[in-house]
Amino acid sequence: MNYFEVAFTINSEEEYQRDLLINALGEAGFDTFEETSAGFNAYIPADSFDENVFLHALNTYQDVFSFTWEKTEVPQKNWNEVWESNFEPLIIKDKCYVRATFHEPKVQYPLEIVVDPKMAFGTGHHQTTTMMMEFILEEDFAAKRILDMGAGTGILAILAAKRGAKNITAIDYDPVCYDSILENSRLNNTPFDEVLCGSKEIIPDKQYDIILANINRNILLDQMGKYAEVLVPGGQIYLSGFYEADLEILSPEMNKLKMLYVKHKTLDDWCAVKFLKQT
Ligand SMILES: C[S@@+](CC[C@H](N)C(=O)[O-])C[C@H]1O[C@@H](n2cnc3c(N)ncnc32)[C@H](O)[C@@H]1O
């Protein structure tokens, strides 16, 4: 899947102005942002890009502060290129050791996850993945039925399996991630019930005790209705992939679906949140 990369140079000292622009780009369909020394890069699947919507998003801020941008097409964004190039093993909450295949195992940690990320997102190093993993380590996953939506490398589903979850569905719409989930589930000896390639339309017509979805604000807003249908009353749902400020938009929409806010974590402005479906 080809992407457009738009490299922004921001000539402003005010960090919130950069965040405003990122927010507007998120609404215009950009799904990934990466800080650079000059500003940030924004990414959008080429087939979702609409020039008018993009320019409209920029217009709002053009007179507020000064920035320049340059758009290029990139063949397949390697979400992990930064992390992969200096992939260091990672320890989460002193309980889970995440390493690549080329690192030595460390037996002193109760849980170990081996990931071969290739082109898929999810080595645990991104703030959103780290916080989702912290939730999985803190909460009770024993014998739970799990849906991992936007599974990437499958790292969250793998950790859920290692925490005792029994029936796991892992879904990603990117075929590269689909292959990665299968490969990593084999590497970790955590077979899943279903690994599916697609978006919300292919979510099985089942009931889940826990849903994990680390995607982005707009996709979550679009998919949460479907999550509500397949989550049991009293079920838990953990969302990430957005900034803390986006909670104000996400929470009321979740409430309308009878999924109520419980708590959230933040790391560098990124957010992960737990909701509970009303019984
Ligand atoms: C931020 S990554 C999260 C990966 C992994 N779950 C983690 O926590 O590190 C988001 C993932 O969602 C997938 N994704 C984006 N839009 C999607 C959609 N509409 N349906 C299913 N998956 C989607 C992307 O391909 C990507 O792998």
The ligand as a Gaussian input file, in Angstrom:
#p B3LYP/6-31G(d) Opt

LIG

0 1
 C       -0.760000       1.898000      15.795000
 S       -0.688000       0.365000      14.976000
 C       -0.904000      -0.725000      16.361000
 C       -0.253000      -2.074000      16.221000
 C       -0.252000      -2.932000      17.472000
 N       -1.600000      -3.305000      17.850000
 C        0.405000      -2.200000      18.614000
 O       -0.282000      -1.923000      19.615000
 O        1.596000      -1.899000      18.527000
 C       -2.258000       0.374000      14.167000
 C       -2.529000      -0.815000      13.291000
 O       -3.872000      -0.696000      12.834000
 C       -3.947000      -1.131000      11.500000
 N       -5.142000      -0.490000      10.925000
 C       -5.295000       0.788000      10.516000
 N       -6.538000       0.987000      10.049000
 C       -7.210000      -0.174000      10.189000
 C       -8.538000      -0.603000       9.906000
 N       -9.431000       0.222000       9.372000
 N       -8.894000      -1.874000      10.184000
 C       -7.990000      -2.722000      10.724000
 N       -6.709000      -2.396000      11.004000
 C       -6.320000      -1.129000      10.749000
 C       -2.625000      -0.689000      10.888000
 O       -2.301000      -1.476000       9.753000
 C       -1.656000      -0.904000      12.047000
 O       -1.061000      -2.174000      12.001000

